Amino acid sequence: MTDHSNYEKVFIDTAPFIYFFEGDSDLSLKSRDMFLKLINGDYEIYTSYISEVEMKVLPQRNKQTKKMIIMDSFIEEFGVNKLGIGIREYKTALEIRANYTPIKLIDAFQLSIAINNRCDYFITNDKELKKYDQINVILLDELKKYLVKWLLTKMHNLVIIHCNKYRAIVLQLHTDLRGTYYVNY
């Protein structure tokens, strides 16, 4: 069994899931890239039952049973943890709504779920949520810089020798028993 004690906890709001399942837009591609990087990294991925309901409303209304099965399979296959609402989340959501008036009730609940489950990051596409400063809220458009930062902090023995918009060439530094560095690429 894998030890997840050093993994960072990432809460994903509803919009990135909807973009992921909806197709070929720029936001769909960003969501796909986000999921690939998170699933292959040292992250525990969380969402809420609220997100599950929100992302399934349209498929349910349009009787797209197959699409809902695909959504369920994705969430289960990639170990996305679903979280619910309890009294702590209720109280935190109340505080958020009282102190951050532009934040909608459903978003206050999403934030409170992430906070009360000690998530390190909250990924969304809702710019209004950036005003809330009790958790690191990351918009999809900002995600690339955060993923690079996460990689650099987790892999301090890597040296990026070339990086552009499309790819990075990375060398991994190793040391032998005498402390001499060598490169593995």
N, C-alpha and C positions, 0 to 999 in steps of 0.2 A: 504494500500500500504506500502511496506517495505521501510524503510529509508536506503539508500545505502551510505550515506555521510561518514561513517566510514569504509567502505569496502576498502580493498586494491585492486588495479587494476592489473590484470595479463594478459599480452599479450602472446598468444600461437602461435608460428611459425608453419609452415606447417608440418614439420616432425612428431611431436607428433600426429597430426590428422591422417596422413597416417599410422603410426604404429598402432594407435588405430583401424583403420578400416581394417587393413591387416591380422590380425590373431594371431598366437600363439607364436611369437618370444618373447625373453626376453624384447625387447623394446616395444612390444605390451602390455605386462603385466605392464611395468612401466608407459606407457601412460594411461592405464586403471586405475591404482591406482591414478595417478595424477588427472585425471578427477573426480574420485569419491571423492577425498579429496577436490578439489577445489569447486565442485558443492555443497558439504555439508558444506562448510565453509563460512566465511564472505568475499567473493571475488567477484569482478565483472570480468567476463572472456571476453577477447577480442581476436579477430583475424582480418584478413584483407580479402578483396575481392581477393587479390593476393593469399592468402592461399587457398581460396575456389577454384580458378581456378586451382592452382597447384595440389590440392588433387583430382580434378575431371578429369584431363587430361586422365589418364589411363582408368577409367571407361567409359568415353565418347568415347575414341578410340575403346574400346572393346564392346561398345553398352550395358553396364551394367546399364541400366536405374534404375533398382531396387536399386542398390548400391548407386546411386546418390540421390535417394529419401530418403534412410536411412540416408545418410550424412546430407541432408537438415533437416530432421526430428530431428536428434540429435542436431544439432546446434540451431534449433528453440526451441525445447523442454527444453533444458538446459540453455536457455537464453544467448548463446554466442553472443556477440555484434560484428557485422562486420563493419570494418572501411575502408574508401577509401583514395584516394590520392588527395590532394589539393595543392595549391601553397606553403603552409608552409612545407608540406612533401617533395615537390620537392626541396626546398631550403636546408632543413636539409639533405636530401639524397645526395645532391651535396657536402655539407660540409663533410659528412661521407666519401664519395668516395675520396675526395681530401686529407683528413687527415689520412685515414686508408686504405692504398692501397690493403691489401689482402681481404678486404670485397667486395663481388660481388654486382653489381647494385641492383639486386632483394632483397638482404639482407639489403642493405642500405635503400631501401624503407621500408622494414618491420620494421627496427629499427626506422626510422623517423616517421612512423605511431604511433608506441608505445610511442615514446618520446613526440610527439606533442599532444597526447591524455592523457598525464600525467600518463602513466602506471608505476607502481612501479617495476614490474618484467617482464622479457622477457624470456620465456621458449622455448628452442630449443634443438637440438642435434648437432648443428654446432659449433665445438670447435673454429673455427676462430673468431666467434663473441664474444668470451670471451675477445678479445683484445680491444673491444670497452668499454670504462669505463663511459659513460654518462647515463647508465641505468644498473640495476642489472641483468646481463645475467646469467641464470641458465640452466645448462645442465640436461638432464633427469637423468643421473647417480648421479647428486648432489642433486636431488630433495628431497630425503628422509630426509636429514639433514635440509633442509630449511623448510619442512613441520612440522617437530618436533619443530624447532625454532619458527615458526609462531604460532603453538598451544600453546607453553609455554608462549609466549608474550601476546597472546590473553586471555589465561585462567590462570591467575596468582594464582587463588585459587585452582588449581589442583596439586596433588602430585602424581608423578609417582613412584610406589613402586616396579615395576618389568618391565624391558624392554629388549627385545632381538630382533633378526632379524625378528621374526614373529608376535609378539604381545606386547602390553603394558597393564599393569593393572594400572588403574588410579583411584584415590580416589578424590572426590570433597569435599573440606573443606567449611563449612558454619559457620556462626556465629549466635548465638541467640541474643536476645535484650540486654543481659548483656555482650556481647563480647566474650562469651565462644565458642571455636571452637568445632564443631562436624563433623563427617564424614558421608557422604552419598555415599553408593556404591551399 
